[in-house]
Amino acid sequence: MFSFESDRGLFHAPDSESRGLSVRVIPYGRVPAAMTTFVVATDSVHTSAALCDYLFDRVDDGDTVYAINSLHDSDADPEAIRDGKDALNAVASRLAAVTTVETEQFTRGNVPAEDILSFSEEIDADEIVIGVRKPSATNKAAIGSVTEQVLLHSDRPMAVIPRETHR
């Protein structure tokens, strides 16, 4: 019995020489995607929403998303810790149905850019996904300092996703 799978289902055909060989037929132009490892750096629920909007149609079930939140101060106040956990939970709740999501909150005393870069290297991330604030009336900076530092020092592909400034 010779078996093969196509986009129309599993087919069996008698074949005395195959002895149970199974072959998966992939239609021309439909190559399975390679597994991708994403690092998603978030600092708020609003950032998480924008990053998830970008990733939702890009990730597959074989990919892994590592959502990270970095607090500069190892003695961060409870509100900052809670906000960071909420941001991570937002990523997990939005993407867990379509891919593997792992979350990590860093309170090692590093600046966030350092945590993002070192963690991306540690897990050999394929892509870093980070948000950028749109300038507000009081803050004319085009991007935040964390995003700027990651852009300047990363050797990995990056997606920089704009998000609204919440006043």
N, C-alpha and C positions, 0 to 999 in steps of 0.2 A: 504494500500500500504506500503510495507516494502522497504526501500531504503538503499543501502550501496555503499560505494566508495572503489575501490581497485586501484591498479596500472594500471588496464586496463580500468578504467572509472567508471561512476556512474551507478549503477544497481537498477532497481525497480522490486519488486516482490509482488504479491498480498498476503496480510496477514491480515485477519480480526481482529486479536488481536493487531497488532502493532500500528494502528491508526496514521500513519504518522511518526513513529519512524525512524530516520536516524542513521545509524551506519557507521563509517569509519573503514574499514578493512585494517590493516597494515600487509603486508606479513611478515612471520617469519624472524627475523633478521634485519628488517628495522624499527627501532624505531626512531621516529622523534628526532632530536637533540634538546637539551635544549638551550635556549637563552644564549648567552655568551656575556659578557661585556669585551672589550679589551681596555687597555690604551696603545696607541702607542706614545712613546716619540721620537721626532725627532728634529734635529737641522740643517738639510740641505735637499735640494732636493735629494741629493745622498743617504742619510740615508733613506728618505721617499721611494725612489724607492726600496731599498733592503727590507724594512719592508713590503711594499705592495706586492712584489714578494712572500714573505713568507705567507702573510695573504690571498692572492687572492683566493686560493683553500680551505682555512680553514673556511672562514666566510660564513654564511647563511643570508638570508634576515631577519631573526628574531634577529640577533645579532646587537650589537651596538659597533662601534669603536669610541673611543674618542682620537683624535689626539691632542697632546699637544706639545707646544714649550715653554720653560722657558728661560727667559733672566735674568741673575743674577742682573744686574743693572737696577733699576727702571727708570733711565735716559738713557736707552740704545740709542745708536746712530741710526739714521734713517736707515742705511744700515743693521744693525743687526735685526731691527724690520722687514724690508722688506724681508730679507733672511728667517726669521722665518715664516712669512706669506706665502712666496713661498713654504716652506717645508710643511706647513699645507695644502695649496691648492693642492699640489702634492698628498697627501694622499686622500683628498676629491675627486679629479678628477679620481683617479685610482679605488677607492673602492665604490663610491656612487652608481654605477650600480648594485652592488651585496649585499649591506648592508647599514644600517644607519650609517652615519658618522657625528660626531660633532667635531668642532675644537675650540681650546682655546689657546690663547697666554698669558702667565703669565709674568708680569713685576712688580712683588711685591717686588723685592729685595732679594728674597730667592735664595739659590743655587739651580740649576736645580734638583738635587737628592731629595731635600726636597719637591719641588713642585710635582715631579713625585710620591713620596711616599704618600704625604698627599692627593693628588687628587685621587689616586688609592683607598685609604681608604675611602675617602668621598663618592665615587660612588660605593663602594664595588665591585671593578673590579675583574673579574675572572682570568685575565691574564695580565701581563705587557709585552709589546713587545718593545725591545730596541736594538739599534745597537751597534756594537763594531767595532772599527777601527782595521785594520790589521797593525801590526808594519811597520813603514817606516825605511829607512836607517838611518835617524837622530833621530827617536823616537822608542826606543826598548820596550816601555811599551806594554804589551800584550792587555790591555784594558784601556779605558779612566777612569778618576777619577769619572765621573758621573755614568757610568755603574758599576764601582766597589762599590760605595756607595749604589746604589740601590740593587745590589746583596747581599751586606752584611746586609742590614737593612730591606729588604722586607720579609713579611711572605706569599706572594702570588706567585703562579706559574709564571714563567717567561720564555720568549723565547729571547735569546740573538742571534741576527742575525749578522753575519760578513758582512762587507762591505769593498770595496776597499778604500785604502788611496789615496786621490787625492792630488797630489803635486802641 
